[in-house]
Amino acid sequence: MRQYELTVIFPLEEDLYQKGRETVLADLGAQGVEIVKTDETGDRDLAYEINKRKRARYVLFTLKADPAKISALDKVFKLNANLLRYLFVRIEE
């Protein structure tokens, strides 16, 4: 298993944030991904508008997963309307 960082950008609206966060956690659990650490970095200004939003809520997850699981999660996250953006980054050991 390799370590990854997953940065997710959620909308500021509390109901959309909670729904998106629950979906992300459920998707990670369904793929058997181990969540090592969760860091809510808070609300920030976006560099450019995304879906007519200028601010969003950032959450950083540290994960342990197989590379095949990451590609499967990528396909699932593309269909999630409650995520503005997400990015998987592999952590070098």
TORVO-129497 format. One record per residue: y, x, z of N, C-alpha, C, O in turn; chain. Coordinates in steps of 0.02 Angstrom, whole numbers. Layout:
N
n_v:n_u:n_w:ca_v:ca_u:ca_w:c_v:c_u:c_w:o_v:o_u:o_w:sefi
Y:X:Z:Y:X:Z:Y:X:Z:Y:X:Z:A;
...
END
This chain:
93
n_v:n_u:n_w:ca_v:ca_u:ca_w:c_v:c_u:c_w:o_v:o_u:o_w:sefi
-59:42:0:0:0:0:62:44:0:64:97:32:A;
112:21:-36:175:57:-41:229:19:-4:223:-41:9:A;
282:56:14:338:24:47:392:7:-4:406:46:-50:A;
422:-51:6:475:-75:-38:531:-102:5:521:-122:63:A;
591:-103:-24:647:-140:4:662:-197:-44:665:-188:-104:A;
671:-256:-16:689:-315:-55:756:-339:-30:764:-358:28:A;
805:-338:-74:871:-365:-58:878:-432:-93:867:-437:-153:A;
895:-483:-55:902:-550:-81:972:-575:-67:998:-567:-12:A;
1003:-605:-118:1069:-634:-111:1061:-710:-113:1039:-738:-163:A;
1081:-743:-58:1075:-815:-51:1145:-846:-55:1194:-813:-42:A;
1149:-911:-73:1213:-947:-69:1236:-953:4:1195:-949:50:A;
1301:-963:14:1328:-968:82:1312:-1034:116:1309:-1037:178:A;
1301:-1087:78:1287:-1152:107:1225:-1147:151:1173:-1122:129:A;
1230:-1171:213:1177:-1162:262:1111:-1193:241:1058:-1163:250:A;
1113:-1253:212:1050:-1285:192:1017:-1248:135:955:-1241:134:A;
1056:-1223:86:1027:-1185:31:1001:-1117:55:949:-1093:32:A;
1036:-1088:103:1014:-1024:131:948:-1032:168:901:-994:157:A;
943:-1083:211:882:-1094:250:823:-1110:204:768:-1084:213:A;
835:-1152:154:782:-1171:108:759:-1110:67:699:-1099:58:A;
806:-1070:44:789:-1010:6:753:-958:48:705:-928:25:A;
775:-949:109:743:-901:154:671:-921:170:626:-880:170:A;
661:-986:185:594:-1010:199:548:-1001:138:489:-984:146:A;
575:-1014:79:535:-1006:18:516:-933:7:459:-918:-11:A;
563:-888:18:549:-816:9:495:-794:59:448:-759:40:A;
502:-814:122:452:-795:172:384:-824:156:333:-792:166:A;
382:-886:131:319:-918:112:287:-882:53:226:-871:52:A;
328:-863:3:302:-827:-55:275:-759:-36:223:-738:-61:A;
310:-724:9:287:-659:32:221:-666:69:176:-626:60:A;
216:-716:111:155:-728:148:97:-747:103:40:-726:115:A;
111:-787:52:58:-809:6:29:-750:-33:-30:-752:-52:A;
69:-699:-46:46:-641:-83:15:-588:-37:-10:-537:-60:A;
16:-600:28:-13:-553:75:29:-491:87:4:-438:102:A;
94:-499:80:141:-444:90:158:-438:164:170:-489:197:A;
158:-377:190:175:-365:260:250:-352:266:276:-306:234:A;
284:-393:306:356:-384:317:363:-338:377:346:-356:433:A;
391:-278:365:399:-229:417:463:-243:457:463:-239:518:A;
517:-260:421:582:-268:454:624:-316:412:620:-317:351:A;
665:-356:446:712:-401:413:782:-386:442:791:-384:502:A;
829:-375:397:897:-359:418:946:-405:381:955:-400:321:A;
977:-451:418:1027:-494:389:1094:-458:390:1123:-447:443:A;
1117:-438:332:1178:-398:328:1240:-441:326:1296:-415:330:A;
1232:-507:321:1289:-552:327:1320:-574:261:1292:-563:208:A;
1378:-605:267:1414:-631:209:1459:-577:180:1493:-541:217:A;
1458:-572:114:1498:-522:80:1528:-550:16:1504:-599:-12:A;
1582:-517:-7:1610:-534:-72:1564:-506:-126:1536:-452:-119:A;
1557:-544:-180:1517:-521:-237:1561:-479:-283:1622:-490:-287:A;
1532:-433:-319:1569:-392:-366:1593:-433:-425:1645:-419:-455:A;
1554:-484:-442:1573:-531:-496:1545:-599:-477:1499:-605:-436:A;
1571:-651:-508:1549:-719:-493:1478:-730:-516:1458:-710:-571:A;
1439:-763:-473:1371:-784:-491:1367:-858:-477:1376:-880:-420:A;
1355:-897:-529:1351:-970:-523:1414:-999:-489:1409:-1042:-446:A;
1472:-974:-509:1537:-996:-484:1547:-982:-410:1586:-1016:-377:A;
1512:-933:-383:1520:-913:-313:1550:-843:-310:1532:-799:-348:A;
1596:-834:-262:1627:-768:-253:1602:-733:-190:1614:-674:-182:A;
1568:-770:-145:1540:-742:-84:1468:-765:-79:1449:-817:-105:A;
1427:-724:-44:1357:-742:-35:1331:-708:28:1365:-666:58:A;
1270:-727:48:1238:-700:108:1182:-653:86:1139:-671:45:A;
1183:-592:113:1134:-540:96:1082:-533:151:1098:-534:210:A;
1019:-525:130:964:-511:176:922:-455:147:905:-456:88:A;
906:-405:189:866:-347:168:799:-349:204:796:-350:266:A;
745:-350:165:677:-349:192:646:-281:177:654:-255:122:A;
610:-253:225:569:-194:214:497:-218:213:474:-250:261:A;
461:-202:160:394:-229:148:342:-175:137:359:-118:119:A;
279:-193:148:222:-153:127:180:-198:82:159:-252:103:A;
168:-175:21:132:-216:-27:101:-173:-82:121:-116:-92:A;
53:-202:-117:25:-171:-177:73:-183:-235:106:-235:-236:A;
76:-137:-283:121:-147:-341:106:-211:-381:153:-241:-407:A;
43:-231:-384:26:-292:-421:57:-354:-387:77:-401:-421:A;
61:-353:-321:91:-408:-284:166:-413:-298:194:-468:-300:A;
198:-355:-306:270:-355:-320:285:-386:-387:333:-425:-394:A;
245:-371:-438:257:-401:-503:243:-476:-502:277:-513:-537:A;
194:-498:-462:181:-570:-454:240:-604:-420:260:-659:-439:A;
267:-571:-368:325:-600:-333:386:-604:-378:425:-651:-373:A;
394:-555:-421:450:-555:-468:449:-618:-511:500:-649:-523:A;
390:-636:-535:383:-697:-576:398:-760:-535:429:-806:-561:A;
377:-761:-473:389:-820:-430:464:-825:-413:491:-880:-413:A;
496:-769:-397:567:-771:-377:612:-792:-434:665:-821:-422:A;
592:-778:-496:633:-799:-553:640:-875:-557:689:-900:-584:A;
591:-911:-530:592:-984:-532:627:-1016:-473:637:-1077:-472:A;
646:-976:-423:677:-1002:-362:752:-1011:-373:788:-962:-382:A;
775:-1073:-374:845:-1088:-386:890:-1072:-327:951:-1069:-334:A;
861:-1062:-267:900:-1048:-207:915:-974:-199:947:-954:-149:A;
894:-932:-245:911:-860:-243:962:-847:-297:953:-866:-355:A;
1017:-815:-278:1066:-796:-329:1042:-733:-366:1044:-730:-427:A;
1021:-683:-328:993:-621:-356:945:-590:-307:946:-606:-247:A;
901:-547:-332:855:-510:-289:838:-444:-323:845:-437:-384:A;
817:-395:-283:801:-329:-311:748:-296:-267:755:-291:-207:A;
693:-275:-300:641:-236:-267:654:-162:-280:666:-142:-337:A;
652:-121:-228:660:-49:-235:603:-14:-197:592:-29:-138:A;
568:31:-230:514:67:-197:543:122:-154:588:159:-176:A;
518:129:-93:540:181:-46:493:240:-55:432:234:-46:A;
521:298:-70:481:359:-76:461:382:-8:501:380:39:A;
400:405:-1:375:427:64:384:501:74:366:528:127:A;
END
